[in-house]
């Protein structure tokens, strides 16, 4: 039963009583597992482009940019803190031993001078400890170096978001991921007039720091690349927070009696994406970056994905206009069916049973929705989601990006499909957000709300159920047209731990 105080609290967050009731119901009954039709693979749901196709899509994208046919954005989720990146170092600081013992710790100190943040850390050590890194290491004060890196009185890297950390070294100084995304934007997302729209989603406590860094750096990259940046920021909306539940599926309350709400995960960002006035949007994680010397392949395949997207979009728009006109032949309908089945990989097992009028309604519904082209890399054992052919609620089969939590571990057939997947999702998307009339799609309408998941947490020693919204590139985009394209492994270089920055790809 909600009290008056509860209702006032909900209103302040923009959350309705109906939402809370529905979320508590989800916590009680859980979410259904998805039914797989198979793993997507090369030639079966994943497009593999030959040299001619690559060249053609590059030309298509360059022409689209030059013509200013639509507004282009680069969208970067950047709110996550880097604390997990330093998990091993936090453990070292709390360990009973004082010198590096694990392979991870030994590698960190053996190659510490290779980190882009080394000079800043050395300076911080002198300021806070009165000695530089070499001196501290020589006397065995390894933990003093690490604490200076992580703590508030030093570089505070343990609490900052990844986007503000120094990742790569250059002759003219080190760059943060935020800067690397600005550079990427100039290389593949600038329109014909040289405008580059980049949007970062950030946490409220770090927004001012992001804005300050942009103000300091943006002119440098505008001058270097001859572009004009329009950098914008947004925060995850409090209205997308989800209610925490007790183990008995009642609202979990904090010590002051308030209902506990938690961020709904990256799926909440579908609202932020929906707020952009954009035709084409590139989406990429904040930490998947390479230095300039390796950017050519990344830029090339970003443009290939975009070129394929606008090619498919052009065909879909033409077919929708034809269907709207009412002037089409049976051969036209067969051609559109082939496009939906072969190019958009969406199949309806019962399509032959549809009368012409129902068939037209079906085709319009499948064509007139947001579209995304997603890069997929060959599976190298990274944790996370992958590309699959999945049965949808309407009985159709289409391409989806799934996480392991969406698969029934007790279903032998599904698990075999999942474990034998040949490709992995690197979060490399290019999206089309407007319809054939130039109107914005309302993206929340295309979310499959049955694809959230429940995790188990605790607060103040009490167990709770946490509700995750459908993931941004998972269930939040479930009812989009989806196309998968194989991209080279070199385009996938995430930084999950600080020592990943010592990999060759980040040291060029």
N, C-alpha and C positions, 0 to 999 in steps of 0.2 A: 504494500500500500504506500503510495507516494504522499509525502507530507506537503504542506504549503511551501516549506523551505526547499524541498526537492524540486517542486515545480518552478519556483523562482530561479533556482540554480540551473535547471534545464533551459529555461528561457534565456538566461545569460549566455549560454553556450550555443544557442540556436538549434537545440535538439528537442524533438517533440516527445511527448509521452508514448505515442504510437511507435516511434523508433526504438525507445527503450524496451517496450513490451516485445517487439519483434526480435530484438537482439537477445533478450533473455530466453525467448523461445528457441532461437538458434543455438544458444549455449546448452539448452536442455536436450534438444533432439540431435544436435550435431549436423554435419553436412554430408550429403551423399558422395560416394566415390564416383569418379568419372569412368565411363565405359569406353575402352580403347578399341579402335578398329585396326590399329597397327602403328608402329613407329614410322615417322616420316624418314625417308632416306633419299639418296640421290636418284632422280628419275621417278620417285614415288613420293611426291609432295615437296621435294627440295630441288629447286632449279640449279643446274650447274651450267654456268655461262662459258661458252667457248670464246676465243679471242674476238671473233666477229661480233658476238653479242655484247661483249664488254665494250668494244669500241662504239657500237651503236647506242648503247645506253648512256655512255659518257657524252656523246654528241647530243642526245635527247635532253639530258639534264643541262648542259651548257646553253642550249638553245632556250630552254625554259627560263633559266635565270636571266638570260640576255633580254628576253621578251617581256620580263616583268609580268608574267601571266598570273602570278599569285604571290601572296606574302609568305616569305620563308622565315621559319624560326628554328633555333637550336634550343632544345629543352633539356636541362641538366638537373636531375634530382641531387641536391648537394647538402641536405640537412643532417645527414648522419655524422655522428661524432667519430673520431678516429680511435677511440679507446680500445676497440677490439684489435686494431692494427698493432697495438703495443701490449697485448695481453701477456706475451712472454716476458717482456721487460718489467711489467708490474709484478709478475710472479718472482722475478729475480730480486727486485727491491725488497719483497716480503720474505725471501728465503732465509734460512738460517746460515747459509754459507755466504762468504763475502766476495769470492772471486768467481769469474765465469766458469761454469761447470758443464752445462748442456752444450750441444753442438750449436744451437741457435745463439746462445750467449757468446760463445767463443767467436763465432762468425761475425756477430755484431761488432765486437771490439777489434777483431783482427782487420776488419775492412772499414772501420768507422770513418776514415778520411775520404771514403768514396761517396758518402752521403751528401746530397745537395745542401743539407742543413748543417754540415760540419762547422763551417766558419761561424754561423750564428750561434751554435752550441758552444763553441770554443770561447766566443766573446761572453756568452752568458755565464760560463764557468768562471771566467776571470772576475766577472762582476759580482757573482753571488758566493763563490768559494775562495776567491783570491788567488786561484791557480788555474792554468790552462789544462786542457784535456791530457796532454802528455804528462804533465806533472802529477795530476791526480791518478792517472793509470800507473805511473812509476811507483807511487807510494801505496798502491793497492786500493785506492778509493774509487773503485768501479761504480759502486752504488751512488756516489756523489754525482758522477757524470750522468747516470740514468735519471736520477731524481731531478737534475737540472733540466733534462730534456722533457720530462713529463709534468713537473710540478708548476704551480701558478707563479712561483717566484723566479722560475726560469723561462723556458720557451712555452710551457703549458701545452705541449703537444698531446698529452694524455686526455685533454678535455676539448681541444679545438676540433672543428670539422676537417675532414680530409682536404677539402677544397682550399684551405688556407695554409697547408703545410708545404714546405719546399720539397719538391720531388726531383727535379732535373737540373743539372749544372750546365751552364753555357759560359762562353767567354765574357759576356756582358752581365753575368749574374745568374742566380738560380731562379727557377720558375715554380710557381704553385700550379696545381691542377686548374684553378680558375683561369690563370693566364693561358695554359695550354688549350683550354676550351675556346678562349677568345681567338687564339691562333687558328685552331681548326675551323672555327666559324668563318674566318676570313678566307680560308682556302676552299671551302665547298658550299657555304651557305650565303655568300654575298650575292645580292641581286644585281640587275643590270646597272643600277645607279651606284653600286658600291656600298649599299646599306647592309649591315649585319645585325640581325635581331637575335640576341641571346638571352634566355630566361633561366634563372636559377631558382629552385625552391630551397629555402633555407629555414633554419630554426630562428625563432624570435630573438634569442639571446645572442646570436651571432650575426644578425643581419647588418648591423652598423659596421662590423669588421669587414664584411664582404663589400659593402658600399664604399668604405674607405679605400680598400685595395683597388677596386675598379677605378675610383677617382685618381689614384696615384699612377696606375699603369695603362689606362685605356689609350691615352694619346700616343704613347710609345708604339703601340701596335697599330693604331690608325695610321701613323706616319710610315711605319715599316711596310704595311700592306696596301696603303692607299684606299682605305675603307673608312666608313663612318659607323661606329657601333651604337646600337640602341640596347643597352643592358638593363634588364628589369628583374625584379625579385618578387617572390610571393612566399607565403608561409602556409603550412598545412592548416586547413580550417578547423577550428574547434568543433564545428558542427559535424565533422567526420570522425570525431573521437567515438570510441565504442565503450559500452558499459562493461565493467568488470563484474563477474558473478562469483558467488560463493560456490562451494562444491554442491550445494543444494539448489543452485540456479536462482538464488535471490540476489538483489543488488548488493555488491560488496561495499561496505561503508568504512570510511577512514575513522580515525580516533575522534574527530569532531562531529561525526554523524553524517558527513556528506557522502553521497554516492561517488564511488571512484570511477573515473573515466580514464581510458588510456588511448594513446594515438593508434589509429586503425591500420598502421602499416603503409607501405608505399602505394597501395591501392587507393588510398585517400587522395592521391595526387591527380586522379582522373578529374577531380573538380578544378584543380589548378590548370590542367591542360585544357579543360573546357572553357576556361576564362580567356584563353588567348584568341585574338582575332588573327588566325593564321590559316593558310591554305595547305602548306606543306610544313611538317615539323620533323626535325631530326631528334631522336632521343638516344642518349648514351649515358652510362654511369659516370660519376665524377672521377673515379679512380682508374678507368680503362684508357690509358694514355701512353704515348711513346714520345721520345725526343724528336726534334726536327729531322734528324738524319734518317729516321724510319717512318716518317709521316706519309711519304708518297703513296704507299700501298693502302694505308688507312683512308686517305683522302680519295684515292681512286675508287675504292669499293663503296665508300659512302655515296659517291656520285653515281655509281652503277645501280645501287639500290634505289636512289632517287629517280634515276632515268627510267628504270623499270616501273616504279610507282606511277609516274606521270603518263607513261605509255598505257598502262592498264586503266588508269583513271580516264584517259581520253576515250578509250574504247567503251568503257562502262557508261560514260556520259552520252556517247553517241547512241548506244543501244537504248538507254532510258528515254532519250528524246524521240527515238523511233517508236517505242512502245507507247509513249504519251500521245503521239500524233494519231495513233490508231491505224496508220497506213503501213502495214507489214504483211509479209507472206508467210506461209508455213515454213519455207526455206529460211526466212529470216529468224523465225523462232528457233529452228534447229541450230542455226549459227550461234544464237545467244546462249542456248543450252550448252553447246560445246565450250563456249567461253567461260561460263560459270563453272562447268565441270573440270575443264582442262587447265584453264589459266588461273582461275580463282580456287581450284581444288575443293569445290563444294558440291557434294553429290546428294541427290534425293533418291533413295531406293524405289520410291513409289511414283517417280515422275511420269512414267508411262500411263499411270492411272488418272492423271489430271486432265480435265477438259480444257479447251483452249482458254476460256475465260479465267479459270483457276490457275492455269499455267502462267498467264500473263501477270496475274497478281503475285504468284510465287517468284517469278523472275524479277519483277520490280522490287520486291522485298529484299532479295539477295543482292541486287545491283546497287540499290540506293541506301548505302550505309557506309560508315567510315572504312577506310582501307589502310592496311599497313603492309610493308615489305620488310621482312626481318632477316638479317644476316645470321647464318648458323655456321659454327665451326665444327670440325671433326672432333669427336669425343676423345678427350685426353684424361678422363677420370676426374675432372673438376666437379665439386659438389654443385647441385643446383638443377635447374629445369632443362627440359629438352623439347624437341618438336615431335608432335604426334598427330595422328588422325583420330578424331574423337566423335562419338555420337552426341548430337545436341538434343535439347529438349523437344525440338520439333521433328525429330526423326532423321534429320539430315546428318551427313558426315562432313566435317571440315577440319582444317588445320588449327591446332591450338598449341600454346606453350604450357607445359605442365610441370608442376613440382612433385616431388616424391610423396608429399603429404596428401596429394589428390588421388593417389593410387591405392587400391585395396591390397594390402600386403598379404592377405590370405587368399587372394585370387591368383592361382598359379599362372594362368594364361596372361593376365595383365602384367604381373611382375616379370614374366619372361620377355614380354614386349618392351617393358621399361628398361630392364637391365641390358637388353641387346641393342638399345638405341645407338645409332652410328654418329649422331650429332648432338651438339650442346648449345644452349642459348647464351650468347655473350652479352645480351641486351644491346642490340645494335639495330635500331628501328628507324624507318622513315614512314611518316603517316600523312594521310590525306584527311582533312577535317571538315571539308565543305562538300555540299551536294552539287548536282549538275546545274542547279539554278543559282549557284553562288551563295547559298544559305548555309550557316553553320549547323552542323549536327549537334544535337544535345547529347553529349557523350554518356552521361549517366544512364540514359535510356538503353544503352547497349551493353550494360554490365550484366553478367550472369550472377545474380545475388546468391545462388546456391553453391558458389565455388569458394566461399570463405573457409577459414579453418580455425580450430581452437587450440590454443597452447596453454600450458599450465605454469603459473608463476606463483610468487608469494610476496606478501607485503607485511612488514612488521611481524614476521613469523607466522602469518596466516596464509594458507593456500588459497589460490583464486584461479578462476578460469578467465583467460584473455581471448577476446574475439578479434581475429585479423580479417579485414575486409578482403574481397577478391583482389589479388595482386594486380599492379598496374598493367603489366604485360601478360598477365594470366587471365583470370576471370573478368577483370575490368574491361578487357578488350575482346571478350569471348565472342560477342555477336558482331564483330567487324569482319570484313573480308581480309583474309590473311594469306600471304605468299611468303614462302621460305626460299632463301638463296644461299648457296654455299659460298662462304668467304674465307680467305686464307687465315690460318692460325695466327699469323703475325699481327693481325688486326685485333687480337684479344690479349691484352697485357694488364690484367687487373693487379692492384696492390692490396692484398689482404693482410699482409704482415709487413712490418717495417723492413725486414730483410729481403722482401720481394724487390725493393728498390736497388738491391745489389745485383739483381739479374742483369744479364748482358743487355737485354732490350732497354733497360732504363739507365745504362751506363755508357751508351754510345756518345 
